[in-house]
Amino acid sequence: MEKIRTIVILSEERFRKEYRHLLGKLDFARIELELSNSQNSFGDEVIEEISNIEPELFLVDLPKERSDGLRILSQLHRQFLNIPILATGDSYDSMFLIEIMRLGVKEFLPRPLGAEPLKEACHRVYRSMRSQAKEKHPATILSFFGSQGGSGSTSIATNVAVSLSKLSKKKVLIVDLDTELGDVAGFFGVKENKYLIQTSPEHAYLDLRHISGAIVGHEKSNVDLLSLSDGSMHRYQPSIGEIKTLLNSLQNDYDYILLDTNNIFEDTSVAALDVSHIIFLISKCSLPGIRNTQRVLHLFDRLGYSKSKVRVVINRYSSTDEIRLNNVEKVLKCDVFWSVPNDFKSIIQSIQAGEPLTQQGRTIPLARSFYEMSARVLNIQLDKTPKAPRGGSMVPATKTPHFITLDLLKS
């Protein structure tokens, strides 16, 4: 039996042995981390440590001061929205109990805590978690990361979102994680967008309680959109824990989640890359593009991403390019998953019209390439007509690279 990953949060050090003893009697729960809530809130480092554990249950020993307990529960509920909380403490009035239930507490166990009540409460949570897991498979998460600015990752992400939706006939969500310059909604022609990051007189914050209210449905493509920010709050960046909690909460509602990130290794992007099943690394067939792609691949390796997780996509590729795909593969020491043909005019027209190219069908070669790329992701055959290797225009094989300078990148 797989054990529930449990984090215990203590109000007083003297309770540590008691909770270890009680949870040690359960054959379906395991303590992964013990924390003191003496500060009444957790810093970014602690939140990241919690996120890395991917907890399935919090056991919170409430402090005597009610306001301190509410502050802890509020932070856990905000940053780990879907993780159930068991709370224990002194006897409280009904109004306080209602308040903590609104903050994610599934069960309240009065002190002194008994072994049997704790076992029953944990067992109810365990059954609920397992039944929810059987009901639906979590979404496949695909992220799009540009090796440099202007790589075209947003145009690829939006067009793949539409073609993926039309081919799979399943629920697709695209999330705009760029908090400053993101414009996924603009690519879909959305004039009145909604945002998940809210502002208060004191600060900006990621409001995970109102996810559904921030999602915009795009009827023509049947793709849902979620944007974090309109770019006006440059100083606020969601934590890794908040982003992972957001994506975990969305996985049960969709079949495919596409993440449009910026090309900077900040918390938001790293959190997205961590939870992604596939990372599409977008590059261009140019020396600067290939050089940056090399650097990003090295960083991916340092972050522990397997090679099978990363798919290199060459954007705006033409058979007239002096650098050929086989040269790129030799330098990067990996296959090019797909090449998107160069049709700058069509893509600009679609952006100006606020309508992804793939929404118009497959007659345009560039749109067809996106459909073929999505078909390969879905592991289905689009049709029986011959197609160019890797999705781009047919490229004649060449034994001699046109740019001898590429050899310099191998060192």
LODREN-712330 format. One record per residue (C-alpha): residue number from 1; residue in three letters; chain; x, y, z. Coordinates in pm, 1 decimal. Layout:
<nodes>
   num   residuo   cadena         c1         c2         c3
   NUM       ala        A          X          Y          Z
...
</nodes>
This chain:
<nodes>
   num   residuo   cadena         c1         c2         c3
     1       met        A        0.0        0.0        0.0
     2       glu        A      137.7      339.2     -102.0
     3       lys        A      173.6      568.1      199.1
     4       ile        A       38.5      922.6      219.3
     5       arg        A      320.7     1176.8      219.2
     6       thr        A      245.6     1375.0      534.5
     7       ile        A      387.6     1702.9      665.9
     8       val        A      340.5     1772.8     1037.4
     9       ile        A      326.4     2135.5     1150.6
    10       leu        A      379.1     2179.8     1524.8
    11       ser        A      272.2     2465.1     1746.9
    12       glu        A      498.8     2343.0     2028.2
    13       glu        A      807.9     2124.6     2025.5
    14       arg        A      671.4     1905.8     2306.7
    15       phe        A      414.0     1752.2     2070.0
    16       arg        A      673.0     1618.2     1824.5
    17       lys        A      716.6     1274.5     1982.6
    18       glu        A      341.6     1236.5     2028.9
    19       tyr        A      264.8     1287.5     1659.0
    20       arg        A      553.2     1065.7     1552.3
    21       his        A      416.4      791.1     1775.2
    22       leu        A       56.0      828.1     1654.4
    23       leu        A      137.7      846.2     1283.1
    24       gly        A      388.8      563.8     1321.2
    25       lys        A       97.7      332.2     1399.5
    26       leu        A      -62.9      400.0     1060.1
    27       asp        A       42.3      170.7      776.1
    28       phe        A      -79.3      415.3      508.6
    29       ala        A       84.2      743.3      621.4
    30       arg        A      447.2      854.2      641.2
    31       ile        A      597.6     1171.4      788.4
    32       glu        A      809.8     1343.4      523.7
    33       leu        A      876.5     1667.6      709.4
    34       glu        A      818.1     1826.4     1049.8
    35       leu        A      792.3     2203.5     1079.0
    36       ser        A      747.4     2448.7     1363.1
    37       asn        A      490.0     2723.2     1313.1
    38       ser        A      641.0     2943.2     1582.8
    39       gln        A      686.8     3220.8     1323.1
    40       asn        A      316.1     3196.9     1226.3
    41       ser        A      411.9     3201.8      856.6
    42       phe        A      657.4     3027.9      625.1
    43       gly        A      921.8     3192.2      407.9
    44       asp        A      994.9     3115.5       42.6
    45       glu        A     1264.3     2857.1      124.3
    46       val        A     1027.7     2655.5      343.9
    47       ile        A      748.8     2676.3       84.8
    48       glu        A      989.2     2548.2     -181.7
    49       glu        A     1099.7     2264.3       49.6
    50       ile        A      735.3     2167.0      100.9
    51       ser        A      670.2     2181.5     -275.4
    52       asn        A      961.3     1952.7     -353.3
    53       ile        A      816.2     1687.0     -123.7
    54       glu        A      480.7     1704.2     -307.7
    55       pro        A      281.3     1639.6       12.1
    56       glu        A      -56.1     1467.3       11.0
    57       leu        A     -161.8     1563.8      363.8
    58       phe        A      -92.8     1832.9      623.8
    59       leu        A     -138.3     1760.0      995.1
    60       val        A     -150.7     2100.1     1165.5
    61       asp        A     -135.9     2141.9     1541.8
    62       leu        A     -312.1     2475.0     1596.3
    63       pro        A     -153.9     2725.1     1837.1
    64       lys        A     -348.3     2874.8     2125.6
    65       glu        A     -384.8     3211.3     1953.2
    66       arg        A     -662.1     3168.0     1698.2
    67       ser        A     -529.3     3441.2     1470.4
    68       asp        A     -193.3     3262.4     1447.4
    69       gly        A     -364.0     2939.6     1347.3
    70       leu        A     -574.6     3113.4     1084.0
    71       arg        A     -263.6     3277.4      940.7
    72       ile        A      -88.1     2940.3      898.5
    73       leu        A     -394.5     2772.0      749.5
    74       ser        A     -452.7     3061.8      512.6
    75       gln        A      -97.4     3040.3      377.4
    76       leu        A     -117.1     2662.8      330.8
    77       his        A     -455.8     2688.9      160.8
    78       arg        A     -336.6     2966.5      -69.4
    79       gln        A      -16.2     2796.0     -180.0
    80       phe        A     -125.2     2430.1     -164.7
    81       leu        A     -489.2     2460.7     -260.3
    82       asn        A     -574.9     2094.6     -317.2
    83       ile        A     -378.1     1938.0      -31.7
    84       pro        A     -615.1     1827.6      248.0
    85       ile        A     -548.3     1951.5      599.9
    86       leu        A     -616.4     1772.2      927.6
    87       ala        A     -614.1     2012.7     1220.6
    88       thr        A     -594.2     1940.0     1590.3
    89       gly        A     -609.9     2171.3     1889.0
    90       asp        A     -820.9     2286.5     2180.7
    91       ser        A    -1199.8     2283.9     2159.3
    92       tyr        A    -1331.7     2577.8     1956.2
    93       asp        A    -1670.6     2732.5     1892.3
    94       ser        A    -1864.5     2654.6     1575.4
    95       met        A    -1782.7     2986.3     1402.9
    96       phe        A    -1410.0     2923.5     1428.3
    97       leu        A    -1451.1     2568.2     1300.5
    98       ile        A    -1647.0     2695.5      999.5
    99       glu        A    -1370.0     2946.4      933.0
   100       ile        A    -1094.7     2684.3      933.2
   101       met        A    -1302.1     2453.7      710.0
   102       arg        A    -1310.0     2734.3      454.7
   103       leu        A     -930.4     2733.1      467.7
   104       gly        A     -898.8     2372.0      356.5
   105       val        A     -934.3     2181.7      685.2
   106       lys        A    -1109.6     1852.4      607.5
   107       glu        A    -1120.2     1719.2      963.6
   108       phe        A    -1076.7     1876.4     1306.7
   109       leu        A     -961.5     1653.9     1593.7
   110       pro        A     -976.2     1800.7     1945.4
   111       arg        A     -680.9     1761.4     2178.1
   112       pro        A     -574.5     1531.5     2338.0
   113       leu        A     -533.6     1351.7     2008.6
   114       gly        A     -622.2      981.8     2017.9
   115       ala        A     -476.2      712.8     1795.0
   116       glu        A     -813.7      578.5     1678.7
   117       pro        A     -972.3      914.9     1579.6
   118       leu        A     -654.3     1008.3     1390.2
   119       lys        A     -650.7      671.9     1212.9
   120       glu        A    -1015.2      707.8     1107.9
   121       ala        A     -967.6     1066.2      985.4
   122       cys        A     -654.3      977.1      786.4
   123       his        A     -832.0      675.1      642.5
   124       arg        A    -1120.6      891.3      518.8
   125       val        A     -874.5     1125.3      349.7
   126       tyr        A     -688.6      827.7      203.1
   127       arg        A    -1005.5      678.1       54.2
   128       ser        A    -1108.1     1015.3      -89.0
   129       met        A     -766.9     1068.4     -250.2
   130       arg        A     -758.3      724.1     -407.1
   131       ser        A    -1114.8      746.3     -539.8
   132       gln        A    -1041.1     1083.4     -701.6
   133       ala        A     -725.3      943.1     -860.5
   134       lys        A     -924.7      657.2    -1015.5
   135       glu        A    -1194.6      885.9    -1154.2
   136       lys        A     -968.9     1067.3    -1397.9
   137       his        A     -615.6     1057.0    -1525.9
   138       pro        A     -430.6     1384.7    -1464.0
   139       ala        A     -361.4     1608.0    -1761.5
   140       thr        A      -48.8     1582.9    -1972.7
   141       ile        A      151.3     1904.0    -1928.1
   142       leu        A      345.0     2046.3    -2223.3
   143       ser        A      566.6     2352.0    -2178.6
   144       phe        A      709.9     2579.6    -2449.0
   145       phe        A     1041.3     2746.9    -2365.5
   146       gly        A     1228.4     2973.7    -2605.7
   147       ser        A     1605.8     2947.5    -2618.6
   148       gln        A     1613.2     3323.6    -2679.2
   149       gly        A     1377.7     3618.7    -2714.7
   150       gly        A     1175.8     3624.1    -3035.0
   151       ser        A     1197.1     3249.4    -3086.6
   152       gly        A      824.2     3230.0    -3154.9
   153       ser        A      730.3     3004.5    -2863.8
   154       thr        A      394.9     3176.6    -2808.6
   155       ser        A      284.9     3138.1    -3169.9
   156       ile        A      381.3     2769.6    -3161.7
   157       ala        A      210.2     2709.9    -2825.6
   158       thr        A     -116.5     2875.0    -2932.4
   159       asn        A     -134.2     2696.4    -3267.1
   160       val        A      -48.0     2359.6    -3114.5
   161       ala        A     -316.7     2417.4    -2849.1
   162       val        A     -582.8     2455.5    -3118.3
   163       ser        A     -465.3     2164.7    -3334.6
   164       leu        A     -428.5     1943.3    -3027.2
   165       ser        A     -784.8     2025.3    -2923.7
   166       lys        A     -928.4     1955.5    -3268.6
   167       leu        A     -738.5     1630.0    -3317.8
   168       ser        A     -785.2     1484.3    -2969.7
   169       lys        A    -1142.6     1612.3    -2910.3
   170       lys        A    -1041.0     1654.2    -2546.8
   171       lys        A    -1019.3     1941.8    -2299.5
   172       val        A     -720.1     2169.0    -2359.3
   173       leu        A     -600.3     2464.0    -2150.1
   174       ile        A     -319.4     2704.4    -2236.3
   175       val        A     -163.6     2896.8    -1947.5
   176       asp        A       22.8     3223.2    -2001.6
   177       leu        A      298.0     3218.5    -1737.5
   178       asp        A      476.0     3531.5    -1858.2
   179       thr        A      382.4     3787.1    -1591.3
   180       glu        A      525.9     4083.6    -1780.7
   181       leu        A      502.3     4043.2    -2158.4
   182       gly        A      263.3     3751.1    -2199.1
   183       asp        A        3.2     3790.7    -2473.7
   184       val        A     -150.5     3448.4    -2530.2
   185       ala        A     -497.8     3605.5    -2506.0
   186       gly        A     -405.3     3849.5    -2783.1
   187       phe        A     -316.6     3561.1    -3016.2
   188       phe        A     -673.8     3434.8    -2965.6
   189       gly        A     -827.0     3778.9    -3013.5
   190       val        A     -954.6     3801.3    -2655.0
   191       lys        A    -1038.9     4165.7    -2587.4
   192       glu        A    -1151.4     4143.2    -2225.7
   193       asn        A     -909.5     3910.2    -2053.2
   194       lys        A     -909.1     3794.6    -1690.6
   195       tyr        A     -608.3     3746.3    -1462.3
   196       leu        A     -526.8     3522.0    -1169.7
   197       ile        A     -288.6     3762.2     -995.6
   198       gln        A     -492.7     4004.4     -786.5
   199       thr        A     -398.5     4325.8     -610.2
   200       ser        A     -479.5     4454.0     -265.9
   201       pro        A     -380.4     4785.6     -104.5
   202       glu        A      -84.5     4606.9       55.0
   203       his        A       47.1     4376.3     -218.2
   204       ala        A      -19.6     4159.2     -522.5
   205       tyr        A      -93.8     3790.8     -477.9
   206       leu        A     -181.5     3478.9     -675.5
   207       asp        A     -541.7     3400.6     -582.4
   208       leu        A     -569.8     3023.0     -614.7
   209       arg        A     -923.1     3028.3     -474.4
   210       his        A    -1060.8     3191.0     -789.2
   211       ile        A     -898.6     2982.4    -1062.2
   212       ser        A    -1224.5     2900.3    -1239.4
   213       gly        A    -1324.1     3267.4    -1245.7
   214       ala        A     -999.0     3362.5    -1422.3
   215       ile        A    -1030.4     3105.6    -1702.4
   216       val        A    -1152.7     3239.3    -2037.0
   217       gly        A    -1320.4     3001.1    -2279.3
   218       his        A    -1243.7     3050.2    -2648.8
   219       glu        A    -1550.5     2913.0    -2825.4
   220       lys        A    -1415.0     2901.5    -3182.5
   221       ser        A    -1121.3     2678.1    -3093.7
   222       asn        A    -1268.5     2506.9    -2783.8
   223       val        A     -947.2     2595.9    -2598.3
   224       asp        A     -951.9     2750.5    -2249.8
   225       leu        A     -709.0     3030.9    -2158.5
   226       leu        A     -560.7     3128.9    -1823.0
   227       ser        A     -336.7     3434.4    -1781.3
   228       leu        A     -145.6     3516.8    -1465.4
   229       ser        A      -98.4     3891.8    -1507.0
   230       asp        A     -158.5     4187.9    -1735.1
   231       gly        A      205.5     4289.9    -1690.4
   232       ser        A      140.1     4582.9    -1459.2
   233       met        A      283.3     4412.4    -1147.4
   234       his        A      647.8     4369.0    -1241.0
   235       arg        A      772.1     4323.5     -887.0
   236       tyr        A      550.7     4026.9     -799.9
   237       gln        A      657.3     3678.9     -904.0
   238       pro        A      461.9     3373.9     -782.1
   239       ser        A      666.4     3122.5     -586.2
   240       ile        A      755.7     2776.6     -714.1
   241       gly        A      511.0     2631.6     -460.6
   242       glu        A      224.9     2850.1     -583.1
   243       ile        A      281.0     2761.0     -949.9
   244       lys        A      307.2     2388.7     -879.2
   245       thr        A       -8.1     2399.5     -667.5
   246       leu        A     -188.3     2588.1     -944.0
   247       leu        A      -91.5     2332.7    -1207.4
   248       asn        A     -170.5     2037.4     -982.1
   249       ser        A     -518.3     2176.2     -920.2
   250       leu        A     -579.0     2220.1    -1294.6
   251       gln        A     -467.9     1868.7    -1389.2
   252       asn        A     -792.8     1705.4    -1283.4
   253       asp        A    -1004.2     1933.9    -1502.9
   254       tyr        A     -816.6     1902.2    -1833.5
   255       asp        A     -661.8     1642.3    -2058.3
   256       tyr        A     -381.0     1863.6    -2192.5
   257       ile        A     -230.1     2173.5    -2032.2
   258       leu        A        7.2     2385.3    -2242.0
   259       leu        A      237.0     2629.6    -2064.0
   260       asp        A      372.5     2933.9    -2244.4
   261       thr        A      674.0     3046.5    -2041.6
   262       asn        A      917.2     3330.5    -2086.0
   263       asn        A     1277.3     3248.3    -2173.7
   264       ile        A     1418.0     3331.1    -1829.7
   265       phe        A     1510.1     3077.7    -1561.5
   266       glu        A     1302.1     3229.5    -1281.6
   267       asp        A     1076.2     3058.3    -1026.2
   268       thr        A      767.7     3061.6    -1247.6
   269       ser        A      944.0     2902.0    -1543.5
   270       val        A     1138.5     2646.7    -1338.4
   271       ala        A      821.6     2536.4    -1158.2
   272       ala        A      649.8     2488.5    -1494.9
   273       leu        A      942.0     2295.0    -1639.8
   274       asp        A      963.9     2075.3    -1329.2
   275       val        A      605.1     1950.7    -1356.2
   276       ser        A      596.9     1924.8    -1737.3
   277       his        A      583.1     1585.3    -1902.6
   278       ile        A      731.6     1730.2    -2222.7
   279       ile        A      938.5     2046.6    -2270.9
   280       phe        A      943.8     2192.4    -2620.9
   281       leu        A     1265.1     2391.1    -2652.1
   282       ile        A     1211.6     2641.7    -2933.7
   283       ser        A     1514.0     2753.7    -3136.4
   284       lys        A     1607.4     2900.0    -3472.4
   285       cys        A     1849.5     2773.0    -3733.1
   286       ser        A     2109.0     3042.4    -3665.6
   287       leu        A     2439.7     3048.6    -3483.8
   288       pro        A     2307.3     3257.2    -3190.2
   289       gly        A     1998.0     3038.6    -3167.7
   290       ile        A     2192.2     2712.3    -3167.4
   291       arg        A     2447.6     2847.6    -2921.2
   292       asn        A     2171.6     2950.5    -2679.2
   293       thr        A     1999.1     2616.0    -2726.2
   294       gln        A     2322.8     2443.3    -2626.0
   295       arg        A     2336.0     2650.1    -2307.2
   296       val        A     1972.6     2580.5    -2222.0
   297       leu        A     2022.7     2206.4    -2274.2
   298       his        A     2317.0     2217.5    -2032.6
   299       leu        A     2097.5     2395.7    -1776.2
   300       phe        A     1821.1     2139.7    -1827.2
   301       asp        A     2075.1     1867.4    -1758.2
   302       arg        A     2183.7     2041.2    -1435.4
   303       leu        A     1816.1     2067.0    -1331.4
   304       gly        A     1787.1     1691.3    -1372.4
   305       tyr        A     1556.8     1681.6    -1675.8
   306       ser        A     1593.3     1361.8    -1873.9
   307       lys        A     1672.5     1382.0    -2244.7
   308       ser        A     1346.9     1206.0    -2323.4
   309       lys        A     1157.1     1493.5    -2160.8
   310       val        A     1302.0     1761.6    -2391.1
   311       arg        A     1198.1     1807.0    -2755.8
   312       val        A     1397.1     2052.1    -2968.8
   313       val        A     1179.6     2242.7    -3218.0
   314       ile        A     1336.9     2456.4    -3491.0
   315       asn        A     1111.6     2748.0    -3581.3
   316       arg        A     1099.9     2933.3    -3915.6
   317       tyr        A     1303.7     2670.6    -4095.0
   318       ser        A     1357.0     2687.3    -4470.3
   319       ser        A     1523.1     2451.0    -4716.9
   320       thr        A     1732.7     2749.9    -4827.3
   321       asp        A     1885.9     2794.6    -4480.6
   322       glu        A     2261.6     2750.4    -4489.3
   323       ile        A     2253.6     2553.2    -4162.1
   324       arg        A     2084.8     2217.3    -4209.9
   325       leu        A     1896.7     2014.5    -3952.0
   326       asn        A     2147.7     1730.2    -3953.7
   327       asn        A     2420.8     1982.3    -3866.5
   328       val        A     2210.5     2113.2    -3577.5
   329       glu        A     2159.8     1759.7    -3445.0
   330       lys        A     2533.4     1688.7    -3456.0
   331       val        A     2611.1     2002.3    -3259.1
   332       leu        A     2332.6     1959.7    -3001.8
   333       lys        A     2388.2     1582.7    -2981.3
   334       cys        A     2014.9     1521.0    -2992.8
   335       asp        A     1741.3     1481.3    -3251.9
   336       val        A     1534.5     1771.8    -3375.6
   337       phe        A     1179.5     1672.3    -3287.1
   338       trp        A     1014.0     1909.3    -3533.2
   339       ser        A     1087.0     2192.0    -3770.0
   340       val        A      825.3     2458.2    -3833.1
   341       pro        A      839.5     2598.4    -4189.0
   342       asn        A      913.8     2965.9    -4240.1
   343       asp        A      595.1     3152.6    -4332.5
   344       phe        A      633.1     3485.2    -4157.6
   345       lys        A      354.5     3650.3    -4358.4
   346       ser        A       87.7     3396.6    -4261.9
   347       ile        A      177.2     3396.4    -3892.9
   348       ile        A      178.7     3777.5    -3872.4
   349       gln        A     -159.3     3795.1    -4045.1
   350       ser        A     -304.7     3545.3    -3798.2
   351       ile        A     -165.8     3739.1    -3499.6
   352       gln        A     -308.4     4065.7    -3631.7
   353       ala        A     -644.5     3897.2    -3688.6
   354       gly        A     -641.0     3745.4    -3338.7
   355       glu        A     -700.9     3399.8    -3478.5
   356       pro        A     -451.3     3111.6    -3455.9
   357       leu        A     -358.9     2978.2    -3797.6
   358       thr        A     -466.6     2624.1    -3705.7
   359       gln        A     -818.4     2749.6    -3640.4
   360       gln        A     -855.9     2802.0    -4015.4
   361       gly        A     -786.2     2436.3    -4098.1
   362       arg        A     -491.7     2259.3    -4262.0
   363       thr        A     -484.0     2406.0    -4611.9
   364       ile        A     -200.3     2647.9    -4532.4
   365       pro        A      131.6     2453.4    -4514.6
   366       leu        A      232.9     2621.1    -4187.2
   367       ala        A      -99.0     2528.7    -4024.1
   368       arg        A      -65.0     2173.5    -4150.4
   369       ser        A      279.1     2150.9    -3993.7
   370       phe        A      129.3     2236.9    -3652.3
   371       tyr        A     -135.9     1968.5    -3702.5
   372       glu        A      132.9     1715.0    -3792.7
   373       met        A      334.9     1813.7    -3487.0
   374       ser        A       27.4     1766.2    -3265.8
   375       ala        A      -47.2     1433.1    -3431.6
   376       arg        A      302.3     1317.5    -3344.8
   377       val        A      250.1     1427.7    -2982.6
   378       leu        A      -74.8     1228.8    -2975.7
   379       asn        A       97.1      936.3    -3149.3
   380       ile        A     -165.3      925.1    -3423.5
   381       gln        A     -146.1      930.8    -3802.9
   382       leu        A     -287.4     1252.1    -3946.3
   383       asp        A     -350.1     1111.1    -4293.4
   384       lys        A     -183.9      897.7    -4559.9
   385       thr        A      -33.5     1180.0    -4764.2
   386       pro        A      348.1     1203.5    -4763.9
   387       lys        A      490.7     1462.1    -4531.8
   388       ala        A      824.1     1634.5    -4494.1
   389       pro        A     1062.9     1493.4    -4232.6
   390       arg        A     1026.3     1665.4    -3895.2
   391       gly        A      737.1     1875.3    -4024.5
   392       gly        A      924.7     2130.8    -4232.3
   393       ser        A      991.1     2153.2    -4601.9
   394       met        A     1169.2     1863.7    -4768.4
   395       val        A     1539.6     1903.8    -4706.1
   396       pro        A     1792.2     1733.0    -4933.4
   397       ala        A     2062.6     1550.7    -4740.5
   398       thr        A     2400.5     1713.0    -4732.5
   399       lys        A     2730.3     1570.6    -4616.1
   400       thr        A     2909.2     1901.0    -4583.5
   401       pro        A     2777.7     2167.9    -4348.4
   402       his        A     2727.5     2504.1    -4514.9
   403       phe        A     2851.1     2676.8    -4199.9
   404       ile        A     3187.5     2537.3    -4098.8
   405       thr        A     3160.9     2774.3    -3799.7
   406       leu        A     2919.9     2525.6    -3642.9
   407       asp        A     3216.3     2307.7    -3549.4
   408       leu        A     3320.0     2572.6    -3299.2
   409       leu        A     3008.7     2502.1    -3097.6
   410       lys        A     3105.7     2140.2    -3042.1
   411       ser        A     3383.0     2227.0    -2803.4
</nodes>
